[in-house]
């Protein structure tokens, strides 16, 4: 269960987009239930899913913000990759993400986009490098968090899952770095 630090709204569920309240945008905190559900392995799975959910929403919203078809195509590929990872995690971990967490309302999307893309002005010719830099930062952060989690876990399925997810994040980092290099090569 989650509780908003600002409006104190309670939310059940495995993960919350960007750990933000969907009502007021305040920071959410996990209220531990105790017992088996709070084991290191369960916390690792929850954190894996949270990181992938955050990446999914970033790419979904960034894709919608992009103004040029080439930018949208790259962001669409990354969005699709994150969606596949989320579905795979749901199956592997026997977790169910509520539809409301995946498909945010327009108001929730707008609130999240204002927070995520603050300072980035996307137009046909500007803001793209900033967007890619933000995406690269997100992917590196996610990969680093997954590697940290992997190192802290005992050998087993959860550790293996973290390693697999970190490897996928490495692929995303490489794709974004390639896109940035290509963009810099074209820039006048």
N, C-alpha and C positions, 0 to 999 in steps of 0.2 A: 504494500500500500504506500502511496505517496501523499504528502501534505505540502500545500503551498505555504511558503514562509510569509507571503504578503497577505493573502486573503483567507488562508487556512482551509481552503477547499481540499477535501479528501478525494483521491482518485485511486481506484483499484486498477491493477494491471501490471504487466511485466516491465514495461518501459514507457516513457513519456518523451515526446519529441523535444530534444535539446534540454531536457529536464526543466522545461518551462510550463507554467500553468496555462492551460488553454483558455481560461477565463480572463485573467488579468495580466498574464505575461510574467508573473513573479517566479522566483526560483523554487523548484520543487525539491523536497528532501524525502528520502526513503524512511519509512517508519518500520523498523525491523520487527518481524513477527516472532523471531526466536526459533529454536529447535532446528530440525533437519533442513528447513527451507532457507536457513541462514548459513549453511555450510560454505566453506571456501569454494567448493565446486559450483554450488548454486549461485553464489555471488559472481563468480567468474562468467558463468553463462549469462546472467542478467547483464553484466557489464559488456560482454561481447555484443549482445543484442542491442543494448543502448547505443553503443558506438556505431553500429551498422545502421540503426534507425536514424541517427543524427546525420550520417553521410547521405542516406537515402533522401531525407528531406532537403538537405542542402542542394543536392543535384536536381531534385524535382523543381525547387524554387528557382535555382540558377538557370535551368533550362527555360523556364517561363520568362525569365528576365532578359535572356540573351536576345540581341536584335539581329544578328547575322546568322544565316542558315548554317555556315560552317561551325560557328560556336555552338549553336543548338545541337548539331549532329554529335559533337564530342561530348557535350553534357548529357545528351540523350543516351549515349553508350554507357557513360558512367552511372547514370540513373538506372538503366536496365541492369547493369552489373550489381548495383546495390540491392535492387529489388529481388534479383535471383538469390543473392546471399541471404537476404531476410527470409525468403521462402525456405531455403535450405536449412537455415537455423531453426525455423519453426518445426520442420520435420525431424531434424537430428536431435533437437533438444526437447521435443514434445511440448513446445511452448505455443501459445496462441496469442498473437497480437490482435487486439481489438481493432475492428475496421475503422473506428474513429481515430485511432492513433496513426493509421496509415493514410487515410483520406481525410485530411483536415478540412474544416469549413473554409470558405473564402475569407472570412474575418480572421480565423486562426492563421491561415497562410499569410495574409497581409501583415499581421502582427509579427510573425516569425521572420518574414522577409525584411521588414523594417529593421529588425535587430541584426540579422545576418549580413545584410548588404549595406549597412550604414557606412557612408563615406565612399561607396562605389556607385558611380553614375554610368549606367550602361546605355550606350547609344551605338549607332552603326559603326563608329570609328573610335570610340573611347571606352574606357573602363574594363575592357576585356582582359588586359594583363592583370589588373587588380583582382578580377574575378578568378582567373586562373591561379594567381598567387594565393588567394584565400582558399581555393580548393586544394592546392598543393599543401598548404599549412594544415588543413583539416586531415588530409590523407596521412601526412607525416605524423601528426598527433595521434591519430587512430592506430597507425602501425606501431608507434612507440608504446602506447598504452597496452596494446595486445602483447607485445614482446615482454613488457614488464609483468603482465599477468601470467604469461607463459612461464617466466622464470620463477614466479612465486608459487606456482602450482606443483603438486606432486605429479609424478609420471602417471599418465592415464588419458582418458578420452578428452577431458576438458583441456589439458595441456596441448594435446594434439590439435584440437579445434582452434585454440589460440594461434598455434603455429601456422595452420592452414589459412586462417583469416589474415594474419600478418603478411603472408606471402601474396595474397590477393591484393592487399594494400600496396605492397611493393610494385605490383603490376600497374596499379592506378597511378602511383607516383611517377613511374617511368612514362606512362602515357601522357600525363600532364607536362612533364619535363620536355618530352618530344614536341608537344604542341607549343610550349613557350619558345623553344628554340626555333621552331618553324616560323612562329609569329615574329620573333626578333629578326630573322633572316629576311622577312618580307617588309618589315617596318622601314619607313623612309625617314 
